[in-house]
Amino acid sequence: MDKHKDCIIIPGRLPQPEICFINALLDDHEGMVVVRTEKPDEGRMEYWVAPDMLGEFMNFVEFVNTKLNIPMEIMDPIPQSTEITNPPA
């Protein structure tokens, strides 16, 4: 979990067919989280959570996993897309 001043970035993974559905549910929770789809073909996600909404987000994850039976994994490491792996010499 990456802590920033304004948000907590939580990497995760969803089944690819469920990405739009979960995004729509999270859109209804205005101010809780911004969702970034890192690699849709792999279901890799980033959840940018407001620090004071972390508990509510974790409750949402539990609800999705237990009541909707959609495997919403969190804390699955994502290679950073902004990382420079081969800097110019």
C-alpha positions as CSV (number, residue, x, y, z in Angstrom):
1,M,0.0,0.0,0.0
2,D,1.4,3.3,-1.1
3,K,0.6,6.3,1.2
4,H,0.4,9.8,-0.3
5,K,-0.7,13.0,1.2
6,D,-4.1,13.0,-0.5
7,C,-4.8,9.3,-1.2
8,I,-3.8,5.7,-0.5
9,I,-3.0,3.8,-3.7
10,I,-4.0,0.1,-3.4
11,P,-3.2,-2.2,-6.3
12,G,-5.6,-5.0,-7.1
13,R,-7.0,-7.4,-9.5
14,L,-10.5,-8.2,-10.8
15,P,-11.9,-10.7,-13.3
16,Q,-11.8,-8.8,-16.7
17,P,-15.5,-9.2,-17.3
18,E,-16.3,-7.6,-13.9
19,I,-14.2,-4.4,-14.3
20,C,-17.0,-2.2,-15.7
21,F,-19.5,-3.4,-13.2
22,I,-17.2,-2.7,-10.2
23,N,-16.3,0.7,-11.6
24,A,-20.0,1.6,-11.9
25,L,-20.6,0.5,-8.3
26,L,-17.6,2.6,-7.1
27,D,-18.8,5.6,-9.1
28,D,-21.8,5.6,-6.8
29,H,-19.6,6.2,-3.8
30,E,-18.5,9.7,-4.8
31,G,-15.3,10.8,-3.0
32,M,-14.3,7.4,-1.8
33,V,-12.1,6.2,-4.5
34,V,-10.7,6.9,-8.0
35,V,-10.3,3.7,-10.0
36,R,-7.5,3.3,-12.6
37,T,-7.5,0.3,-14.8
38,E,-3.8,-0.5,-15.3
39,K,-4.0,-3.6,-17.5
40,P,-7.6,-4.5,-18.4
41,D,-6.6,-7.8,-20.1
42,E,-5.0,-9.0,-16.9
43,G,-7.6,-7.3,-14.6
44,R,-5.0,-5.2,-12.9
45,M,-6.4,-2.2,-11.1
46,E,-5.3,0.7,-8.9
47,Y,-7.7,2.1,-6.3
48,W,-6.8,5.6,-5.2
49,V,-8.6,5.8,-1.9
50,A,-9.2,8.9,0.2
51,P,-7.5,8.2,3.6
52,D,-10.6,8.9,5.6
53,M,-12.6,6.5,3.4
54,L,-10.3,3.5,3.7
55,G,-12.6,1.6,6.1
56,E,-15.5,2.1,3.8
57,F,-13.5,0.9,0.8
58,M,-12.4,-2.2,2.7
59,N,-16.1,-2.9,3.6
60,F,-16.9,-2.6,-0.1
61,V,-14.2,-5.1,-1.0
62,E,-15.5,-7.6,1.6
63,F,-19.1,-7.1,0.3
64,V,-18.0,-7.7,-3.3
65,N,-16.1,-10.9,-2.3
66,T,-18.7,-12.4,0.0
67,K,-22.1,-11.1,-1.2
68,L,-21.5,-10.7,-4.9
69,N,-19.1,-13.6,-5.2
70,I,-16.7,-11.6,-7.4
71,P,-13.1,-12.2,-6.5
72,M,-11.8,-8.6,-5.9
73,E,-8.2,-9.0,-4.9
74,I,-6.3,-6.1,-3.3
75,M,-2.6,-5.7,-2.6
76,D,-1.6,-7.5,-5.8
77,P,1.6,-5.7,-6.8
78,I,1.5,-3.8,-10.1
79,P,4.6,-2.8,-12.0
80,Q,4.6,1.0,-12.0
81,S,3.9,2.3,-15.5
82,T,5.8,5.5,-14.8
83,E,9.0,3.6,-13.9
84,I,11.9,4.1,-16.3
85,T,13.5,0.7,-16.8
86,N,15.9,1.6,-19.6
87,P,17.0,5.2,-19.0
88,P,18.9,6.9,-21.9
89,A,22.7,6.7,-21.6
